[in-house]
Amino acid sequence: MAQHTFRLARAAHGTAESHARVAGRIRVVIARSADRFLGALPTLIEDARLPDPVRAMLLEVREQLSAVNLRLASCD
């Protein structure tokens, strides 16, 4: 019985470590994608070819993504 319990505990620990690694990778991918998009936003926001409502929406998106990036950074 003790051997079985030990194996279950070891498997659960391995699963938790795997989950943490995957979650870490997801955070990195999201942050990188958001960083690229945030980098392009100033150009998009200044693009006079875009309608004013679209540029206003992009301003809101920039603020929201910045807030998400701060929350992600606090998780590390």
C-alpha positions as CSV (number, residue, x, y, z in Angstrom):
1,M,0.0,0.0,0.0
2,A,2.8,2.4,0.9
3,Q,4.5,1.7,-2.4
4,H,1.3,2.5,-4.3
5,T,0.8,5.7,-2.4
6,F,4.4,6.7,-3.1
7,R,3.9,6.1,-6.9
8,L,0.7,8.1,-6.9
9,A,2.4,11.0,-5.1
10,R,5.3,10.9,-7.5
11,A,3.1,10.9,-10.5
12,A,1.0,13.8,-9.1
13,H,4.2,15.7,-8.4
14,G,5.4,15.1,-12.0
15,T,2.1,16.3,-13.3
16,A,2.2,19.5,-11.3
17,E,5.8,20.2,-12.5
18,S,4.7,19.5,-16.1
19,H,1.7,21.8,-15.7
20,A,3.9,24.6,-14.3
21,R,6.3,24.3,-17.2
22,V,3.4,24.4,-19.8
23,A,1.9,27.4,-18.0
24,G,5.2,29.1,-18.0
25,R,5.6,28.6,-21.8
26,I,2.1,29.9,-22.4
27,R,2.9,33.0,-20.5
28,V,6.0,33.6,-22.6
29,V,4.2,33.1,-25.9
30,I,1.4,35.4,-24.8
31,A,3.8,38.0,-23.6
32,R,5.8,37.9,-26.8
33,S,2.8,38.1,-29.0
34,A,1.4,41.0,-27.0
35,D,4.7,42.8,-27.0
36,R,4.8,42.6,-30.8
37,F,1.3,43.8,-31.1
38,L,1.9,46.6,-28.5
39,G,5.0,47.6,-30.5
40,A,2.9,48.0,-33.7
41,L,0.0,49.8,-32.0
42,P,1.5,53.3,-32.1
43,T,1.9,53.1,-35.9
44,L,-1.6,51.7,-36.3
45,I,-3.1,54.4,-34.0
46,E,-1.4,57.1,-36.0
47,D,-2.5,55.7,-39.3
48,A,-4.8,58.3,-40.8
49,R,-6.3,55.7,-43.2
50,L,-8.0,54.0,-40.3
51,P,-11.4,55.4,-39.2
52,D,-11.5,57.3,-35.9
53,P,-13.6,54.6,-34.2
54,V,-11.0,51.9,-35.1
55,R,-8.2,54.1,-33.8
56,A,-10.1,54.7,-30.6
57,M,-10.6,51.0,-30.2
58,L,-6.9,50.4,-30.7
59,L,-6.2,52.8,-27.9
60,E,-8.4,50.8,-25.6
61,V,-6.8,47.6,-26.7
62,R,-3.4,49.0,-26.0
63,E,-4.5,49.9,-22.4
64,Q,-6.0,46.5,-21.9
65,L,-3.0,44.6,-23.2
66,S,-0.7,46.7,-21.0
67,A,-2.7,45.8,-18.0
68,V,-2.7,42.1,-18.9
69,N,1.1,42.3,-19.4
70,L,1.5,43.8,-15.9
71,R,-0.6,41.0,-14.4
72,L,1.4,38.3,-16.3
73,A,4.6,39.8,-15.1
74,S,3.4,39.7,-11.5
75,C,2.8,35.9,-11.9
76,D,6.4,35.2,-12.6
